[in-house]
Amino acid sequence: MGGMNANTPKTYRVGLLGVGFIGKVHAYGYRNLPLFYDPVPLSAKITHVVTSRRETAEKAKQLLEAECAAVDFRAITENPEIDIVHICTPNHLHREALLSAIRHQKHIYCDKPLVANAAEADAIEAALADYRGTAQMTFQYRFYSATMRAKQLIESGSLGKVLGFRAAYLHGGSAQPDAPLRWKLTAAAGGGVIADIASHALDLVDWLVGPFQSLMAETHIAYPERPAIGAPDKKMPVDAEDCVTVLARLASGALGTIEATKIATGSEDELRIEIHGSHGALRFNGMDPHHLEWHDATASDQPHGGLRGWNRIDAGQRYPQPATNFPAPKSATGWLQSHTACLANFLQAVADNRPADPDLQQGIRVQRLMECLRQSARQRCWIDAQTRK
């Protein structure tokens, strides 16, 4: 007789909503997971893809060797054959797909930000009351080996009392006036740097040394108009911020700054974080992800400086088992590797039938922090991050 043997592990069927840049990144994780993890957390295969146009859906189906292609997200979120839903669409399209996936008890892996605004986050939170699946946000910067080591150092008390911090996500993609008005630069699609890259910085600071107590922010639009996509002579109004600067106070009382910008000429995709404590300090730069820099303030400075100073910890590819040594512990960490690790974290939670971290509640948390920034920028005042609902 045919059918699955009782001892044969289940292969989870995955539906991918959106197969643009970030959708391909998620697909990369599935395709390469067996190279990085032995054993893999669970067996999974992308079987269904959905994009906005039939021709792109069919192309994605061929590329990913999927079984089905469609243009309606319900073909995935309401499909009884699908176990896991990936949401990789523009921000303003997340809400309905999330609500549908939650209602149908799918496991969910959602790219940041969770949704387009705080009201949509409230709707997701209400829906989660009856949700029994496993869901996770794609805050992949938590999953660099160096940032994982930073978390260990902080939790061990090696940093001492946190005195201050600064985080910056620098990008130069919008520095020129002829950069076209893509969806990430429009408010209608839930765009702007607060959603696109400040969300990562907010999550990383919150995870390492949070929670936040209050936030104050200022935003700026560099050019009031930009060329339309495919029609460079046509100018379109810009209504989403190009940069945001934040003054932030933690619940511990420590004060710090967060900057996110896409008009940092000369920068490509540079996430930096620096944290100063009473016993030591650490700093990380995503353009040098192999290393975590650590300063031990308790080390002797005698004689002639002793051992006091900044040390570069070779974090590299040193992930815990069941991660393999592929490509090698000494190989420089790559951005795609952090996505693979983030995906593995989610799939392991699915396999263990337990909540994932960061979960959708963290997506809601970050969403509300982003709203604090927007409100502060509008009102030019401090916003209490702990009482906002």
TACORGI-V38811 format. One record per backbone hydrogen bond with DSSP energy under -0.5 kcal/mol. NH is the residue of the N-H (numbers start at 1). CO is the residue of the C=O. E is the energy in kcal/mol with one decimal. If there is no record, write none. Layout:
<<NH,CO,E> <NH,CO,E>>
This chain:
<<8,5,-1.9> <9,7,-0.5> <12,10,-0.7> <12,43,-3.4> <14,45,-2.7> <15,84,-3.0> <16,48,-2.7> <17,15,-0.6> <17,86,-2.6> <18,16,-0.8> <18,50,-3.1> <24,20,-2.3> <25,21,-1.5> <26,22,-2.1> <27,23,-2.3> <28,24,-2.5> <29,25,-1.5> <30,26,-1.4> <31,27,-2.4> <32,28,-2.1> <33,29,-1.5> <35,32,-1.6> <36,32,-1.0> <36,33,-0.8> <37,33,-2.3> <38,322,-2.8> <43,10,-0.6> <44,42,-0.5> <45,12,-2.4> <47,14,-2.4> <47,45,-0.7> <48,14,-1.8> <49,68,-2.0> <50,16,-2.4> <51,70,-1.7> <57,53,-2.3> <58,54,-2.5> <59,55,-1.9> <60,56,-2.4> <61,57,-2.3> <62,58,-2.1> <63,59,-2.5> <64,60,-2.6> <65,61,-0.7> <65,62,-0.5> <66,61,-2.1> <67,47,-2.1> <68,47,-2.2> <70,49,-1.9> <75,72,-2.1> <76,73,-2.0> <77,73,-2.6> <78,74,-1.8> <79,76,-1.2> <80,78,-0.6> <82,79,-1.6> <83,13,-2.7> <84,13,-2.1> <85,107,-3.2> <86,15,-2.8> <87,109,-2.2> <88,17,-2.7> <88,86,-0.7> <92,189,-1.2> <93,90,-2.1> <94,91,-1.6> <97,93,-0.9> <98,94,-3.1> <99,95,-2.8> <100,96,-2.1> <101,97,-2.6> <102,98,-3.0> <103,99,-2.4> <104,100,-1.7> <105,102,-1.7> <106,101,-2.6> <107,83,-2.5> <108,134,-2.2> <109,85,-2.6> <110,136,-2.7> <111,87,-2.4> <121,117,-1.6> <122,118,-2.2> <123,119,-1.6> <124,120,-1.9> <125,121,-2.5> <126,122,-2.3> <127,123,-1.8> <128,124,-1.7> <129,126,-1.1> <130,127,-1.3> <131,128,-1.4> <136,108,-2.1> <137,358,-2.6> <138,110,-2.0> <139,137,-1.3> <140,138,-1.2> <142,139,-1.5> <143,140,-2.0> <144,141,-0.9> <148,144,-2.3> <149,145,-1.9> <150,146,-2.0> <151,147,-2.1> <152,148,-1.7> <153,149,-2.4> <154,150,-2.4> <155,151,-2.6> <156,152,-1.9> <157,154,-1.2> <158,153,-1.6> <159,153,-0.6> <160,157,-0.9> <163,276,-3.1> <164,276,-1.6> <165,255,-0.9> <166,274,-2.2> <167,257,-2.5> <168,272,-2.4> <169,259,-2.8> <170,168,-0.6> <170,270,-3.2> <171,261,-1.5> <172,267,-0.9> <174,262,-3.1> <175,172,-1.6> <179,176,-1.7> <181,227,-2.7> <182,180,-1.7> <185,182,-2.2> <186,183,-1.8> <190,187,-2.0> <191,186,-2.6> <192,184,-3.2> <193,241,-1.7> <196,192,-2.4> <197,193,-2.1> <198,193,-3.1> <199,194,-0.9> <200,197,-0.6> <201,197,-1.4> <202,198,-3.0> <203,199,-2.1> <204,200,-2.5> <205,201,-2.4> <206,202,-2.4> <207,203,-2.5> <208,204,-2.3> <209,205,-2.8> <210,205,-0.9> <210,206,-0.9> <213,249,-3.7> <214,249,-1.9> <215,383,-2.2> <216,247,-2.3> <218,245,-2.1> <220,243,-1.8> <222,220,-0.5> <226,236,-2.4> <228,231,-1.0> <228,234,-2.5> <231,228,-1.6> <234,231,-2.2> <235,233,-0.6> <236,226,-3.3> <238,224,-2.6> <239,185,-0.6> <239,237,-0.5> <240,185,-0.7> <242,220,-2.5> <243,220,-1.5> <244,260,-2.7> <245,218,-2.5> <246,258,-3.1> <247,216,-3.3> <248,246,-0.5> <248,256,-3.0> <249,214,-2.7> <250,254,-3.0> <251,211,-2.8> <253,250,-1.7> <255,163,-0.8> <256,248,-2.9> <257,165,-1.4> <258,246,-2.0> <259,167,-2.0> <260,244,-2.5> <261,169,-2.4> <262,242,-2.3> <264,171,-2.5> <265,263,-1.4> <267,264,-2.4> <270,170,-2.8> <271,269,-0.7> <272,168,-3.4> <272,270,-0.6> <273,284,-2.4> <274,166,-2.4> <275,282,-2.7> <276,164,-2.8> <277,280,-2.8> <278,161,-1.6> <279,159,-2.3> <280,159,-1.1> <281,295,-2.0> <282,275,-2.3> <283,293,-2.1> <284,273,-2.7> <286,271,-3.5> <288,285,-2.5> <289,286,-0.6> <291,288,-1.6> <292,313,-1.7> <293,283,-2.5> <294,311,-3.0> <295,281,-3.0> <296,294,-0.5> <296,309,-0.7> <297,279,-1.6> <297,295,-0.9> <298,279,-0.7> <299,296,-1.3> <305,301,-2.0> <306,303,-2.2> <307,300,-2.0> <308,300,-0.8> <308,305,-2.1> <311,294,-3.0> <313,292,-3.2> <313,311,-0.7> <315,290,-1.0> <315,313,-1.9> <316,290,-2.6> <317,329,-2.5> <318,315,-2.0> <319,317,-1.9> <323,320,-1.9> <324,36,-3.0> <331,328,-1.7> <338,334,-1.3> <339,335,-1.4> <340,336,-2.2> <341,337,-2.6> <342,338,-2.2> <343,339,-2.7> <344,340,-2.4> <345,341,-2.0> <346,342,-1.6> <347,343,-2.7> <348,344,-2.4> <349,345,-1.5> <350,346,-2.1> <351,347,-2.6> <352,348,-2.2> <353,349,-0.6> <353,350,-1.0> <354,349,-2.3> <356,135,-0.6> <362,359,-0.6> <363,359,-1.5> <364,360,-2.5> <365,361,-2.5> <366,362,-2.8> <367,363,-2.3> <368,364,-2.4> <369,365,-2.0> <370,366,-2.6> <371,367,-1.9> <372,368,-2.0> <373,369,-1.9> <374,370,-2.3> <375,371,-2.9> <376,372,-2.9> <377,373,-2.6> <378,374,-2.0> <379,375,-2.8> <380,376,-2.6> <381,376,-0.7> <383,215,-2.2> <385,213,-1.6> <385,383,-0.7> <386,213,-1.0> <388,384,-0.6>>
